[in-house]
Amino acid sequence: MYWYENDVRQLEANHTNEAHDPELIFYGSSSVRLWHSLELDFKDRKVANLGFGGSTLAACVWFFERIMTGFNPGALIVYAGDNDLGDGRNPEEIFIFFQQMMVKATLRFGDMPCYFISLKPSLSRWHMADKFMYTNNLIEGEIIKCQNNWKFIDVFKKMLDKSGQPKAEYYTEDGLHLSAQGYQLWKEIIQNAFLQT
């Protein structure tokens, strides 16, 4: 995990210089880190972007205590796991990392509302779509079974076209990261999830 150290130290330094506690913490991989319009998209709430590039769900679990030190948010929104599959891990491993994330979040924040954004489909990893869907099913099933403070936000289905393929306009040229249209869709889906809780 040492290759994430510089990014994690930067997040720690940024928090030291912040003067407010955010209402919403967005935590996870580059899909979070590159959400440059995040504050504008959720302008009615104070937000903190705690994404670090290339991170896996395993890394998010590993660094959780360090990155969350000193924060007292109203809710936690997590997106990670995409890169774990891209690195060759299997869905069952990612499911275990998610269970560990639930434990760490409870220890740190109690029963504060937490949201897991489903793994997204992407053009560049579409050959692994079955693994992505299976991972999402495992995590959503765990959230339903536990009936606790976690909610599952499904972005996967809404990023597909009528033929069941990822919509190209939601991605940048690399076919992996989100475009402005992709983030607009996520914003709408997430805000709708807030309204339902």
TORVEXTOR-185277 format. One record per residue: y, z negated, x negated of N, C-alpha, C in turn; residue number from 1. Coordinates in Angstrom, 1 decimal, decimal comma, always signed. Example, Ala and Ser with C-alpha at 12.3 -4.5 7.8 and 13.67 -1.06 7.14 Angstrom:
<rs>
R       nY       nZ       nX      caY      caZ      caX       cY       cZ       cX     k
R     -5,7     -7,8    -13,2     -4,5     -7,8    -12,3     -3,3     -7,8    -13,2     1
R     -2,2     -7,1    -12,8     -1,1     -7,1    -13,7     +0,0     -7,9    -12,9     2
</rs>
This chain:
<rs>
R       nY       nZ       nX      caY      caZ      caX       cY       cZ       cX     k
R     -1,2     +0,0     -0,8     +0,0     +0,0     +0,0     +1,3     +0,0     -0,9     1
R     +1,1     +0,0     -2,2     +2,3     -0,2     -3,1     +3,2     +1,0     -2,9     2
R     +2,7     +2,2     -2,5     +3,6     +3,4     -2,4     +4,6     +3,3     -1,3     3
R     +4,5     +2,3     -0,4     +5,5     +2,1     +0,6     +6,5     +1,0     +0,2     4
R     +6,3     +0,5     -0,9     +7,1     -0,7     -1,3     +8,6     -0,4     -1,3     5
R     +9,1     +0,7     -1,8    +10,5     +1,0     -1,8    +11,1     +1,1     -0,4     6
R    +10,4     +1,7     +0,5    +10,8     +1,9     +1,9    +10,9     +0,5     +2,5     7
R     +9,9     -0,3     +2,3     +9,9     -1,7     +2,9    +11,0     -2,5     +2,4     8
R    +11,2     -2,5     +1,1    +12,4     -3,2     +0,5    +13,7     -2,8     +1,1     9
R    +13,8     -1,5     +1,3    +15,1     -0,9     +1,9    +15,3     -1,5     +3,3    10
R    +14,2     -1,5     +4,1    +14,3     -2,1     +5,5    +14,7     -3,6     +5,4    11
R    +14,1     -4,3     +4,4    +14,4     -5,7     +4,3    +15,9     -5,9     +3,9    12
R    +16,4     -5,0     +3,0    +17,8     -5,1     +2,6    +18,7     -4,7     +3,7    13
R    +18,4     -3,7     +4,5    +19,2     -3,3     +5,6    +19,3     -4,5     +6,6    14
R    +18,3     -5,2     +6,9    +18,3     -6,3     +7,9    +19,2     -7,4     +7,4    15
R    +19,1     -7,7     +6,1    +20,0     -8,7     +5,5    +21,5     -8,4     +5,8    16
R    +21,8     -7,2     +5,8    +23,2     -6,8     +6,0    +23,6     -6,6     +7,5    17
R    +22,6     -6,7     +8,4    +22,9     -6,5     +9,8    +23,5     -7,8    +10,4    18
R    +24,4     -7,6    +11,4    +25,0     -8,8    +12,0    +24,5     -9,1    +13,4    19
R    +23,5     -8,4    +13,9    +23,0     -8,6    +15,2    +21,5     -8,6    +15,3    20
R    +21,0     -9,2    +16,3    +19,6     -9,1    +16,6    +19,4     -8,0    +17,6    21
R    +18,6     -7,0    +17,4    +18,4     -5,9    +18,3    +17,7     -6,3    +19,6    22
R    +17,9     -5,7    +20,7    +17,2     -5,9    +21,9    +15,8     -5,2    +21,8    23
R    +15,8     -4,0    +21,1    +14,6     -3,2    +21,0    +14,4     -2,9    +19,5    24
R    +13,2     -3,2    +19,0    +12,7     -2,7    +17,7    +11,8     -1,6    +17,9    25
R    +12,1     -0,5    +17,2    +11,2     +0,7    +17,1    +10,5     +0,6    +15,7    26
R     +9,2     +0,6    +15,7     +8,5     +0,3    +14,4     +7,4     +1,3    +14,3    27
R     +7,2     +1,9    +13,1     +6,1     +2,8    +12,9     +6,4     +3,8    +11,8    28
R     +5,8     +5,0    +12,0     +5,8     +6,1    +11,0     +7,1     +6,9    +11,1    29
R     +7,0     +8,1    +10,4     +8,2     +9,0    +10,4     +8,6     +9,5    +11,7    30
R     +7,8     +9,5    +12,7     +8,2     +9,8    +14,1     +9,3     +8,9    +14,6    31
R     +9,2     +7,6    +14,1    +10,3     +6,6    +14,4    +11,4     +6,8    +13,4    32
R    +11,1     +6,8    +12,1    +12,1     +6,9    +11,0    +13,1     +8,1    +11,2    33
R    +12,5     +9,2    +11,6    +13,4    +10,4    +11,8    +14,1    +10,5    +13,1    34
R    +14,0     +9,5    +13,9    +14,6     +9,5    +15,3    +16,1     +9,2    +15,0    35
R    +16,9    +10,1    +14,6    +18,2     +9,9    +14,2    +19,2     +9,6    +15,3    36
R    +18,8    +10,0    +16,5    +19,6     +9,8    +17,7    +19,2     +8,6    +18,5    37
R    +18,4     +7,7    +17,9    +17,8     +6,6    +18,6    +18,9     +5,7    +19,2    38
R    +19,9     +5,3    +18,4    +21,0     +4,4    +18,9    +21,7     +5,1    +20,1    39
R    +21,9     +6,4    +20,0    +22,6     +7,1    +21,1    +21,7     +7,2    +22,3    40
R    +20,5     +7,5    +22,1    +19,5     +7,6    +23,2    +19,3     +6,3    +24,0    41
R    +19,5     +5,2    +23,3    +19,3     +3,9    +24,0    +20,6     +3,1    +23,8    42
R    +21,7     +3,8    +24,1    +23,1     +3,2    +23,8    +23,4     +2,0    +24,7    43
R    +22,6     +1,8    +25,8    +22,9     +0,6    +26,6    +22,2     -0,6    +26,0    44
R    +21,5     -0,5    +24,9    +20,8     -1,6    +24,3    +21,0     -1,5    +22,8    45
R    +21,0     -2,7    +22,1    +21,0     -2,7    +20,7    +19,6     -2,4    +20,2    46
R    +19,5     -1,4    +19,3    +18,2     -1,0    +18,7    +18,2     -1,1    +17,2    47
R    +17,0     -1,3    +16,7    +16,7     -1,3    +15,3    +15,6     -0,3    +15,0    48
R    +15,9     +0,6    +14,1    +14,8     +1,6    +13,7    +14,2     +1,1    +12,4    49
R    +12,9     +0,6    +12,6    +12,2     +0,1    +11,4    +11,0     +1,0    +11,1    50
R    +11,2     +2,3    +11,2    +10,2     +3,2    +10,8    +10,3     +3,5     +9,3    51
R     +9,1     +3,7     +8,7     +9,1     +4,1     +7,3     +8,2     +5,2     +7,1    52
R     +8,7     +6,2     +6,3     +8,0     +7,5     +6,3     +6,6     +7,6     +5,8    53
R     +5,8     +8,3     +6,5     +4,4     +8,5     +6,1     +3,5     +7,3     +6,4    54
R     +4,1     +6,3     +7,0     +3,3     +5,1     +7,2     +2,1     +5,3     +8,2    55
R     +1,1     +4,5     +7,9     -0,1     +4,5     +8,8     +0,0     +3,2     +9,7    56
R     -0,8     +3,1    +10,7     -0,9     +1,9    +11,4     -1,4     +0,8    +10,6    57
R     -2,3     +1,1     +9,6     -2,8     +0,1     +8,7     -1,6     -0,5     +7,9    58
R     -0,7     +0,4     +7,4     +0,5     -0,1     +6,7     +1,4     -0,9     +7,5    59
R     +1,6     -0,5     +8,8     +2,4     -1,2     +9,7     +1,9     -2,7     +9,9    60
R     +0,6     -2,8    +10,0     +0,0     -4,1    +10,1     +0,2     -4,9     +8,8    61
R     -0,1     -4,3     +7,7     +0,0     -4,9     +6,4     +1,4     -5,5     +6,1    62
R     +2,4     -4,7     +6,5     +3,8     -5,2     +6,2     +4,5     -5,9     +7,3    63
R     +3,8     -6,1     +8,4     +4,4     -6,6     +9,6     +5,3     -7,8     +9,4    64
R     +4,7     -8,9     +8,8     +5,4    -10,1     +8,7     +6,7     -9,9     +7,8    65
R     +6,6     -9,2     +6,7     +7,7     -9,0     +5,9     +8,9     -8,2     +6,6    66
R     +8,5     -7,2     +7,3     +9,5     -6,3     +7,9    +10,2     -7,1     +9,1    67
R     +9,4     -7,9     +9,8     +9,9     -8,5    +11,1    +10,6     -9,9    +10,8    68
R    +10,6    -10,3     +9,6    +11,2    -11,6     +9,2    +12,6    -11,6     +9,7    69
R    +13,0    -12,7    +10,4    +14,4    -12,9    +10,8    +14,8    -12,2    +12,1    70
R    +13,9    -11,3    +12,6    +14,2    -10,6    +13,9    +13,8    -11,4    +15,1    71
R    +14,7    -11,3    +16,1    +14,3    -11,9    +17,4    +14,7    -10,9    +18,5    72
R    +13,9     -9,9    +18,6    +14,2     -8,8    +19,6    +13,7     -9,2    +21,0    73
R    +14,1     -8,3    +22,0    +13,6     -8,5    +23,3    +12,4     -7,7    +23,6    74
R    +12,1     -6,7    +22,8    +10,9     -5,9    +22,9    +10,6     -5,1    +21,6    75
R     +9,3     -4,8    +21,5     +8,8     -4,1    +20,3     +8,1     -2,8    +20,8    76
R     +8,5     -1,7    +20,2     +7,9     -0,4    +20,5     +7,3     +0,2    +19,3    77
R     +6,0     +0,5    +19,3     +5,3     +0,9    +18,1     +4,8     +2,3    +18,2    78
R     +5,0     +3,1    +17,2     +4,3     +4,4    +17,1     +3,7     +4,5    +15,7    79
R     +2,4     +4,6    +15,6     +1,7     +4,7    +14,3     +0,2     +5,0    +14,7    80
R     -0,5     +5,6    +13,7     -1,9     +5,9    +13,8     -2,1     +7,4    +13,6    81
R     -1,1     +8,2    +13,8     -1,2     +9,6    +13,6     -1,6     +9,9    +12,1    82
R     -0,9     +9,3    +11,2     -1,2     +9,5     +9,8     -2,5     +8,9     +9,3    83
R     -3,0     +7,9    +10,0     -4,3     +7,3     +9,7     -5,4     +8,4     +9,9    84
R     -5,3     +9,1    +11,0     -6,3    +10,2    +11,3     -6,1    +11,3    +10,3    85
R     -4,8    +11,6    +10,0     -4,5    +12,7     +9,1     -5,1    +12,4     +7,7    86
R     -5,2    +11,1     +7,4     -5,7    +10,6     +6,0     -7,3    +10,6     +6,0    87
R     -7,9    +10,8     +7,2     -9,3    +10,8     +7,2    -10,0     +9,6     +7,8    88
R     -9,2     +8,7     +8,3     -9,8     +7,5     +9,0    -10,3     +7,9    +10,3    89
R    -11,2     +7,1    +10,9    -11,8     +7,4    +12,2    -11,1     +6,6    +13,3    90
R    -11,3     +7,1    +14,5    -10,6     +6,4    +15,6    -11,0     +4,9    +15,7    91
R    -12,2     +4,5    +15,4    -12,6     +3,1    +15,5    -11,8     +2,2    +14,5    92
R    -11,5     +2,8    +13,3    -10,7     +2,0    +12,4     -9,3     +1,8    +12,9    93
R     -8,7     +2,8    +13,5     -7,4     +2,7    +14,0     -7,3     +1,7    +15,2    94
R     -8,4     +1,7    +16,0     -8,5     +0,8    +17,0     -8,5     -0,7    +16,5    95
R     -9,2     -0,9    +15,4     -9,2     -2,2    +14,8     -7,8     -2,6    +14,3    96
R     -7,1     -1,6    +13,7     -5,8     -1,9    +13,2     -4,9     -2,2    +14,4    97
R     -5,1     -1,6    +15,5     -4,2     -1,9    +16,7     -4,5     -3,3    +17,1    98
R     -5,8     -3,7    +17,2     -6,1     -5,1    +17,5     -5,4     -6,1    +16,6    99
R     -5,4     -5,8    +15,3     -4,7     -6,6    +14,3     -3,2     -6,7    +14,6   100
R     -2,7     -5,5    +15,0     -1,2     -5,5    +15,3     -0,9     -6,4    +16,5   101
R     -1,8     -6,4    +17,5     -1,6     -7,3    +18,7     -1,6     -8,7    +18,3   102
R     -2,5     -9,1    +17,4     -2,6    -10,5    +16,9     -1,3    -10,9    +16,2   103
R     -0,9    -10,0    +15,3     +0,3    -10,3    +14,5     +1,6    -10,4    +15,3   104
R     +1,7     -9,5    +16,3     +2,9     -9,5    +17,2     +2,9    -10,8    +18,0   105
R     +1,7    -11,3    +18,5     +1,7    -12,5    +19,3     +2,1    -13,7    +18,4   106
R     +1,5    -13,7    +17,2     +1,9    -14,9    +16,3     +3,3    -14,9    +16,0   107
R     +4,0    -13,7    +15,8     +5,4    -13,7    +15,4     +6,3    -13,8    +16,6   108
R     +6,0    -13,1    +17,8     +6,9    -13,0    +18,9     +6,4    -13,6    +20,2   109
R     +5,2    -14,2    +20,2     +4,7    -14,8    +21,5     +4,4    -13,7    +22,5   110
R     +4,8    -13,9    +23,7     +4,4    -13,0    +24,8     +5,6    -12,0    +25,1   111
R     +6,4    -11,7    +24,1     +7,4    -10,7    +24,2     +6,9     -9,3    +24,6   112
R     +7,5     -8,6    +25,5     +7,0     -7,3    +25,8     +6,9     -6,3    +24,6   113
R     +5,7     -5,7    +24,5     +5,4     -4,8    +23,4     +4,8     -3,5    +24,0   114
R     +5,2     -2,4    +23,4     +4,8     -1,1    +23,9     +4,1     -0,3    +22,8   115
R     +3,0     +0,4    +23,1     +2,4     +1,3    +22,1     +2,6     +2,7    +22,6   116
R     +3,3     +3,5    +21,8     +3,4     +4,9    +22,2     +2,1     +5,7    +21,7   117
R     +1,5     +6,4    +22,7     +0,3     +7,0    +22,3     +0,4     +8,0    +21,2   118
R     -0,6     +8,3    +20,5     -0,6     +9,3    +19,4     -0,2    +10,6    +20,1   119
R     +0,7    +11,3    +19,5     +1,1    +12,6    +20,0     +0,2    +13,7    +19,6   120
R     +0,2    +14,8    +20,4     -0,5    +16,0    +20,0     +0,5    +16,7    +19,0   121
R     +0,0    +17,5    +18,1     +0,8    +18,2    +17,2     +0,2    +19,6    +16,9   122
R     +1,0    +20,5    +16,6     +0,4    +21,9    +16,2     -0,4    +21,8    +14,9   123
R     +0,1    +21,1    +14,0     -0,5    +21,1    +12,6     -1,8    +20,3    +12,6   124
R     -2,0    +19,4    +13,6     -3,2    +18,6    +13,6     -4,0    +18,8    +14,9   125
R     -3,8    +19,9    +15,5     -4,5    +20,2    +16,8     -6,0    +20,3    +16,6   126
R     -6,4    +20,7    +15,4     -7,9    +20,8    +15,2     -8,5    +19,4    +15,3   127
R     -7,7    +18,4    +15,3     -8,2    +17,0    +15,4     -7,9    +16,4    +16,8   128
R     -7,6    +17,2    +17,7     -7,1    +16,7    +19,0     -8,1    +15,8    +19,7   129
R     -9,4    +16,0    +19,6    -10,4    +15,2    +20,2    -10,4    +13,8    +19,6   130
R    -10,1    +13,6    +18,3    -10,0    +12,3    +17,7     -8,7    +11,6    +18,1   131
R     -7,7    +12,4    +18,3     -6,4    +11,8    +18,8     -6,6    +11,2    +20,2   132
R     -7,2    +12,0    +21,1     -7,4    +11,6    +22,5     -8,4    +10,4    +22,5   133
R     -9,4    +10,4    +21,7    -10,4     +9,3    +21,7     -9,7     +8,0    +21,2   134
R     -8,8     +8,1    +20,2     -8,1     +7,0    +19,7     -7,2     +6,4    +20,8   135
R     -6,5     +7,3    +21,5     -5,6     +6,9    +22,6     -6,4     +6,2    +23,7   136
R     -7,6     +6,7    +24,0     -8,4     +6,1    +25,0     -8,8     +4,7    +24,6   137
R     -9,2     +4,5    +23,4     -9,6     +3,2    +22,9     -8,5     +2,2    +23,0   138
R     -7,3     +2,6    +22,6     -6,2     +1,7    +22,6     -5,7     +1,4    +24,0   139
R     -5,6     +2,4    +24,8     -5,2     +2,2    +26,2     -6,2     +1,3    +26,9   140
R     -7,5     +1,5    +26,7     -8,5     +0,7    +27,3     -8,4     -0,8    +26,9   141
R     -8,1     -1,0    +25,7     -7,9     -2,4    +25,2     -6,7     -3,1    +25,9   142
R     -5,6     -2,3    +26,0     -4,4     -2,8    +26,6     -4,7     -3,2    +28,1   143
R     -5,4     -2,3    +28,8     -5,8     -2,5    +30,2     -6,7     -3,8    +30,3   144
R     -7,6     -3,9    +29,4     -8,6     -4,9    +29,5     -7,9     -6,3    +29,2   145
R     -7,0     -6,3    +28,3     -6,4     -7,6    +27,9     -5,4     -8,1    +28,9   146
R     -4,8     -7,2    +29,7     -3,8     -7,5    +30,7     -2,8     -8,5    +30,2   147
R     -2,2     -8,2    +29,0     -1,2     -9,1    +28,4     +0,1     -8,5    +28,4   148
R     +0,9     -8,8    +27,4     +2,3     -8,3    +27,3     +2,4     -6,9    +26,7   149
R     +1,3     -6,2    +26,4     +1,3     -4,9    +25,9     +1,3     -3,8    +27,0   150
R     +2,0     -2,7    +26,8     +2,0     -1,6    +27,7     +1,7     -0,3    +26,9   151
R     +1,0     +0,6    +27,5     +0,6     +1,9    +26,8     +1,6     +2,9    +27,4   152
R     +2,2     +3,7    +26,5     +3,1     +4,7    +26,9     +2,5     +6,1    +26,5   153
R     +2,1     +6,9    +27,4     +1,4     +8,1    +27,2     +2,4     +9,3    +27,0   154
R     +2,5     +9,7    +25,8     +3,3    +10,9    +25,5     +2,5    +12,2    +25,3   155
R     +1,2    +12,0    +25,1     +0,3    +13,1    +24,7     +0,3    +14,2    +25,8   156
R     -0,1    +13,8    +27,0     -0,2    +14,8    +28,1     +1,1    +15,5    +28,4   157
R     +2,2    +14,8    +28,3     +3,5    +15,4    +28,7     +4,0    +16,3    +27,6   158
R     +3,4    +16,4    +26,4     +3,8    +17,3    +25,4     +2,9    +18,6    +25,3   159
R     +2,1    +18,8    +26,3     +1,2    +19,9    +26,4     +1,8    +20,9    +27,4   160
R     +1,5    +22,2    +27,2     +1,9    +23,2    +28,2     +0,8    +23,3    +29,3   161
R     +0,9    +24,3    +30,2     +0,0    +24,4    +31,3     -1,4    +24,8    +30,8   162
R     -1,5    +25,4    +29,7     -2,8    +25,8    +29,1     -3,5    +24,7    +28,3   163
R     -2,8    +23,6    +28,2     -3,3    +22,4    +27,5     -3,1    +22,4    +26,0   164
R     -2,1    +23,2    +25,5     -1,7    +23,3    +24,1     -0,4    +22,6    +23,9   165
R     -0,1    +22,1    +22,7     +1,2    +21,5    +22,4     +2,3    +22,5    +22,5   166
R     +3,4    +22,1    +23,2     +4,5    +22,9    +23,4     +5,3    +23,0    +22,1   167
R     +5,5    +24,2    +21,6     +6,1    +24,4    +20,2     +7,5    +23,9    +20,1   168
R     +8,2    +23,9    +21,3     +9,6    +23,5    +21,2     +9,8    +22,0    +20,9   169
R     +8,7    +21,3    +21,0     +8,8    +19,8    +20,8     +8,7    +19,5    +19,3   170
R     +8,5    +20,5    +18,5     +8,2    +20,2    +17,1     +9,1    +21,0    +16,1   171
R     +9,3    +20,5    +14,9    +10,1    +21,2    +13,9     +9,1    +22,2    +13,3   172
R     +9,6    +23,0    +12,3     +8,9    +24,1    +11,7     +7,5    +23,7    +11,1   173
R     +7,4    +22,4    +10,7     +6,1    +22,0    +10,1     +5,0    +21,8    +11,2   174
R     +5,4    +21,8    +12,5     +4,4    +21,7    +13,5     +3,9    +20,2    +13,7   175
R     +4,5    +19,3    +13,0     +4,1    +17,9    +13,0     +5,2    +17,0    +13,5   176
R     +6,4    +17,1    +12,9     +7,5    +16,2    +13,3     +8,2    +16,7    +14,5   177
R     +8,9    +15,8    +15,2     +9,5    +16,1    +16,5    +10,8    +16,8    +16,3   178
R    +11,1    +17,7    +17,2    +12,4    +18,4    +17,3    +13,3    +17,5    +18,1   179
R    +14,6    +18,0    +18,3    +15,5    +17,3    +19,2    +15,0    +17,3    +20,6   180
R    +14,4    +18,4    +21,0    +13,8    +18,4    +22,4    +12,6    +17,4    +22,5   181
R    +11,8    +17,3    +21,4    +10,7    +16,4    +21,4    +11,2    +14,9    +21,6   182
R    +12,3    +14,6    +20,9    +12,8    +13,2    +21,0    +13,5    +13,0    +22,4   183
R    +14,1    +14,0    +22,9    +14,6    +13,9    +24,3    +13,5    +13,6    +25,3   184
R    +12,4    +14,3    +25,1    +11,2    +14,0    +26,0    +10,8    +12,5    +25,8   185
R    +10,6    +12,1    +24,6    +10,2    +10,7    +24,3    +11,1     +9,7    +24,9   186
R    +12,4    +10,0    +24,8    +13,4     +9,1    +25,3    +13,2     +8,9    +26,8   187
R    +13,0    +10,0    +27,6    +12,8    +10,0    +29,0    +11,5     +9,2    +29,4   188
R    +10,5     +9,5    +28,6     +9,2     +8,8    +28,9     +9,3     +7,3    +28,7   189
R     +9,9     +6,9    +27,6    +10,0     +5,5    +27,2    +10,9     +4,8    +28,2   190
R    +12,0     +5,4    +28,5    +12,9     +4,8    +29,5    +12,2     +4,6    +30,8   191
R    +11,4     +5,5    +31,2    +10,7     +5,4    +32,5     +9,7     +4,3    +32,4   192
R     +9,1     +4,1    +31,2     +8,1     +3,0    +31,0     +8,8     +1,6    +31,2   193
R    +10,1     +1,6    +30,7    +10,8     +0,3    +30,8    +11,1     +0,0    +32,3   194
R    +11,4     +1,0    +33,0    +11,7     +0,8    +34,4    +10,5     +0,3    +35,2   195
R     +9,3     +0,6    +34,7     +8,1     +0,2    +35,4     +7,6     -1,2    +35,1   196
R     +8,3     -1,8    +34,1     +7,8     -3,2    +33,7     +8,9     -4,2    +34,0   197
</rs>
